[in-house]
Amino acid sequence: MNPLQPKKLLLSKWTAVAPVAKNKHFLVSKVIACAPPSQEIEAIELEAVFSKDVVRMDWRALRDPALWLQGWV
């Protein structure tokens, strides 16, 4: 897997290994940063492709290949 860069997360595509709320394919719809001046990423919002449900989570969870695969598989 390629190294995950937080600055390039917006609009990236992800597949859940196990379905999340009956959804498997997601798009990063929002990147939530901490208050300035640190500008570190705090969390992301994943939007399900079919149902448009939104899931908020820590962006580092995407690094776990047992939970998430990059791209739509």
C-alpha positions, 0 to 999 in steps of 0.5 A: 500500500502506498503511504497515506498523505493527509493532504491528499485525502479529500475526494479519495476513494475507499472500500470497507473490508467489512460493510459499514452500515450496509455500505462498502464504497466510500468517498472522503467528502470532508477533511476536518482540521484542528484550529490554527495555527497547527493545521493538523488533520483531526478527522475525516468524513466518509460519504457512502457512494450509494446511500449518501450516509456520512461516517466521521472517523479518525483518518489514521484508521484508513491505514489499517488494511484489515479494515480499509482498502484504497480505491473501489475494489 
